[in-house]
């Protein structure tokens, strides 16, 4: 079993409803990373700005650039994203708010990497990856 599969099973065990989460998570990732949403500058560039403002610029650069993606902790995710937003996302995918940072810590490095194949987060360069396949691979479903 891969480390990602192990982590996916661990998260699934914590959530108790990993099938529902893995079904909803691709849509949430698309929403989070889609540029030009029009709502208060949402999208990948704004998300990456939040992480950079939280002192996680090296992480962001590793996800966008080539090479290995630096891991991020749930605590780092929670420090970068406002609690209200985490609660909204939790409600969307049907999980307790305290589990969202761990989920995002697991998937964001990979999702951002896939969304930025050209090595830039400029809105015109952001790809529309298949997050369903990504979530399936990461969570072993």
Backbone torsions as a table, in degrees:
resi	resn	phi	psi	omega
1	UNK	NA	138.0	179.4
2	UNK	-75.6	161.2	176.6
3	UNK	-59.7	-40.3	179.5
4	UNK	-63.0	-42.6	178.0
5	UNK	-62.0	-40.3	177.4
6	UNK	-62.6	-47.1	-179.9
7	UNK	-63.4	-40.7	179.1
8	UNK	-59.9	-42.2	177.9
9	UNK	-67.1	-38.0	178.3
10	UNK	-63.4	-46.0	177.7
11	UNK	-62.9	-43.6	178.8
12	UNK	-58.8	-40.3	177.7
13	UNK	-64.5	-39.5	177.7
14	UNK	-65.0	-38.6	-177.1
15	UNK	-79.9	-30.0	-179.5
16	UNK	75.4	-8.8	-177.0
17	UNK	-141.3	52.3	-174.1
18	UNK	-62.9	-30.6	179.0
19	UNK	-61.7	-44.7	178.0
20	UNK	-65.8	-40.6	-179.9
21	UNK	-65.9	-46.6	-178.4
22	UNK	-67.5	-23.7	175.9
23	UNK	-75.2	-35.8	-176.6
24	UNK	-88.3	-26.8	-173.3
25	UNK	-61.6	-40.8	178.5
26	UNK	-58.2	-40.4	178.1
27	UNK	-65.0	-39.4	178.1
28	UNK	-65.7	-43.7	178.4
29	UNK	-60.3	-41.7	177.9
30	UNK	-60.5	-44.5	179.1
31	UNK	-63.0	-45.0	-177.0
32	UNK	-64.8	-42.7	-171.6
33	UNK	-94.2	-12.7	-178.5
34	UNK	-66.1	124.4	179.1
35	UNK	-82.3	157.6	176.9
36	UNK	72.2	27.8	177.6
37	UNK	-64.0	-25.0	178.3
38	UNK	87.3	-10.9	-179.2
39	UNK	-95.7	103.6	175.6
40	UNK	47.2	43.2	175.6
41	UNK	70.1	24.0	179.5
42	UNK	-63.7	170.5	179.0
43	UNK	116.3	179.7	-174.8
44	UNK	-58.1	-49.8	-179.2
45	UNK	-57.2	-41.4	179.6
46	UNK	-67.3	-40.0	178.4
47	UNK	-62.1	-45.2	179.7
48	UNK	-64.8	-35.8	175.7
49	UNK	-60.7	-39.4	178.7
50	UNK	-62.4	-43.3	179.6
51	UNK	-67.3	-39.4	177.4
52	UNK	-64.4	-41.2	179.1
53	UNK	-64.2	-25.6	178.5
54	UNK	-87.0	9.4	178.1
55	UNK	84.0	20.1	-176.1
56	UNK	-112.7	31.4	-178.1
57	UNK	-60.3	-38.9	179.5
58	UNK	-63.6	-37.2	177.6
59	UNK	-63.1	-49.9	-179.0
60	UNK	-57.0	-46.1	-178.6
61	UNK	-63.0	-35.0	178.6
62	UNK	-69.3	-32.2	179.4
63	UNK	-73.1	-39.8	-177.2
64	UNK	-78.6	-41.4	-176.9
65	UNK	-79.8	177.9	176.9
66	UNK	-75.5	167.0	179.4
67	UNK	95.9	-169.9	-175.5
68	UNK	-73.7	141.3	177.5
69	UNK	-82.7	127.3	176.0
70	UNK	-70.4	135.3	177.0
71	UNK	-72.2	161.8	178.5
72	UNK	-135.8	148.8	-179.0
73	UNK	-94.3	163.2	176.0
74	UNK	-60.0	-37.0	179.9
75	UNK	-64.9	-39.0	178.3
76	UNK	-67.0	-39.8	176.3
77	UNK	-60.9	-47.1	-178.9
78	UNK	-63.3	-28.9	179.0
79	UNK	-77.2	-21.0	-176.0
80	UNK	-95.7	-26.9	-174.4
81	UNK	-113.1	130.2	-179.8
82	UNK	-57.5	141.8	-178.7
83	UNK	-55.3	-39.5	-179.6
84	UNK	-60.2	-40.6	179.3
85	UNK	-66.6	-42.4	178.1
86	UNK	-60.0	-40.1	178.8
87	UNK	-65.9	-39.5	177.1
88	UNK	-61.5	-46.0	-179.0
89	UNK	-65.3	-38.5	178.0
90	UNK	-60.4	-44.0	179.6
91	UNK	-63.5	-39.5	179.9
92	UNK	-59.9	-41.3	-175.8
93	UNK	-101.5	1.4	172.9
94	UNK	75.0	41.4	178.3
95	UNK	-129.2	161.8	175.1
96	UNK	-65.1	141.4	-177.8
97	UNK	-54.5	-32.7	-177.5
98	UNK	-69.8	-12.6	179.1
99	UNK	-90.9	-17.4	-176.1
100	UNK	-62.3	-44.9	178.7
101	UNK	-58.2	-38.1	178.9
102	UNK	-67.2	-42.1	177.5
103	UNK	-60.4	-48.3	-178.3
104	UNK	-66.8	-36.2	177.7
105	UNK	-60.2	-34.2	-178.8
106	UNK	-76.9	-39.3	-172.5
107	UNK	-100.5	-28.5	-174.1
108	UNK	-58.7	-46.0	179.6
109	UNK	-54.7	-41.5	-179.2
110	UNK	-72.8	-40.8	-178.6
111	UNK	-66.2	-44.1	178.7
112	UNK	-64.6	-41.4	178.2
113	UNK	-57.4	-46.6	-179.6
114	UNK	-68.8	-32.1	-178.1
115	UNK	-78.3	-10.7	-177.0
116	UNK	-126.3	58.0	-176.6
117	UNK	-64.5	-21.4	179.6
118	UNK	-88.8	0.9	179.0
119	UNK	77.8	21.0	177.5
120	UNK	-142.2	148.9	178.4
121	UNK	-102.2	15.2	176.1
122	UNK	-59.9	137.5	-174.9
123	UNK	-50.2	-38.3	-178.0
124	UNK	-73.8	-13.8	-178.5
125	UNK	-101.9	-5.5	-176.9
126	UNK	-75.1	125.2	-178.8
127	UNK	-84.4	165.4	175.0
128	UNK	-109.6	78.4	-176.7
129	UNK	-71.2	167.5	176.5
130	UNK	-85.6	91.0	-178.5
131	UNK	-70.9	-22.8	175.9
132	UNK	-61.4	-44.3	177.9
133	UNK	-66.4	-40.2	178.9
134	UNK	-61.3	-48.7	-179.7
135	UNK	-63.7	-41.1	177.5
136	UNK	-59.6	-42.1	179.6
137	UNK	-68.3	-43.1	-177.1
138	UNK	-71.1	-34.0	-176.0
139	UNK	-104.6	7.1	174.7
140	UNK	62.3	31.5	-179.7
141	UNK	-109.3	NA	NA
